[in-house]
């Protein structure tokens, strides 16, 4: 959710700075409104393409990481965690 909000805020700021030129009026002009619509649509399409590529590449990346660490991938898709260090009750002689 945090990442989504960050992307949304960046998109809003970028499109606003690019499209809104006159702050003297409460309402947007027709030109500003169409500019904002096209700017937001371009960024949303680009984000969808990036996420599609990420989803397509993720299984291969997880397999490579698991192979590099020499163990099976854990439930979160990351390599298994190392053995826990011995605590005070399990100290070595």
C-alpha positions in Angstrom: 0.0 0.0 0.0 2.9 2.3 0.9 4.5 1.8 -2.5 1.2 2.3 -4.3 0.7 5.6 -2.5 4.3 6.8 -3.3 3.8 6.1 -7.0 0.4 7.8 -6.9 1.8 10.9 -5.2 4.8 11.1 -7.6 2.5 10.7 -10.6 0.2 13.4 -9.3 3.0 15.8 -8.6 4.7 15.2 -12.0 1.5 15.6 -14.0 0.4 18.7 -12.0 3.7 20.4 -12.5 3.7 19.6 -16.2 0.0 20.5 -17.0 -1.2 23.2 -14.6 0.2 26.6 -15.5 -2.3 29.0 -14.0 -3.2 28.9 -10.3 -5.4 32.0 -10.5 -8.6 30.0 -11.0 -10.3 27.4 -8.8 -11.2 25.1 -11.8 -9.0 23.6 -14.4 -9.2 24.8 -17.9 -10.1 22.3 -20.6 -6.6 22.2 -21.9 -5.2 21.5 -18.4 -7.7 18.8 -17.8 -7.0 17.0 -21.0 -3.2 17.3 -20.4 -3.7 15.8 -16.9 -5.8 12.9 -18.3 -3.2 12.0 -21.0 -0.3 12.4 -18.5 -1.9 10.1 -16.0 -2.9 7.6 -18.6 0.7 7.4 -20.0 2.1 6.9 -16.5 -0.5 4.2 -15.6 0.3 2.3 -18.8 4.0 2.5 -18.2 3.5 1.3 -14.6 1.4 -1.7 -15.9 4.1 -2.6 -18.4 6.8 -2.5 -15.7 4.8 -4.6 -13.3 4.0 -7.1 -16.0 7.8 -7.4 -16.8 8.5 -7.7 -13.0 5.9 -10.5 -12.6 7.4 -12.3 -15.6 11.0 -12.1 -14.3 10.4 -12.8 -10.7 10.2 -16.6 -10.8 13.6 -16.8 -12.6 15.2 -14.3 -10.1 13.9 -16.4 -7.2 15.3 -19.6 -8.7 18.7 -18.0 -9.3 18.9 -16.6 -5.7 18.0 -20.1 -4.3 20.6 -21.7 -6.5 23.3 -19.1 -5.4 22.5 -19.8 -1.7 22.5 -23.5 -2.2 19.2 -24.2 -0.6 15.5 -24.3 -1.5 13.5 -21.1 -1.6 11.6 -20.3 1.6 7.9 -19.7 1.8 8.3 -16.0 1.0 10.3 -16.9 -2.1 13.6 -16.0 -0.5 16.3 -18.5 0.3 15.9 -20.4 3.5 17.1 -18.7 6.7 20.4 -19.9 8.2 20.5 -22.1 11.3 20.0 -20.0 14.4 23.0 -19.4 16.6 23.2 -21.4 19.8 21.7 -19.6 22.8 23.0 -19.6 26.4 21.4 -23.0 27.0 23.1 -24.6 24.0 26.7 -23.3 24.5 29.5 -25.4 23.2 32.1 -27.0 25.6 
